[in-house]
């Protein structure tokens, strides 16, 4: 189980996830949709999770470097 605070921070929503190991760490990622949508005549990857802003990206990047 992933704590709610962490799920909210990362934008994880209920659904299928992929769990992989990296050394002594586990990586949990939502399973990406394999379907493409179409918008204005162009193929697009459907949005998932929550939107990221520069503050969130910086925080995640900094946490990954510790």
Buried (B, 14 or more C-beta within 10 A) or exposed (E): EEEEEEBEBBEBEEEEEEEEEEEEEEEEEBEEEEEEEEEEEEEEEEEEEEEEEEEBEEEEEEEEEE
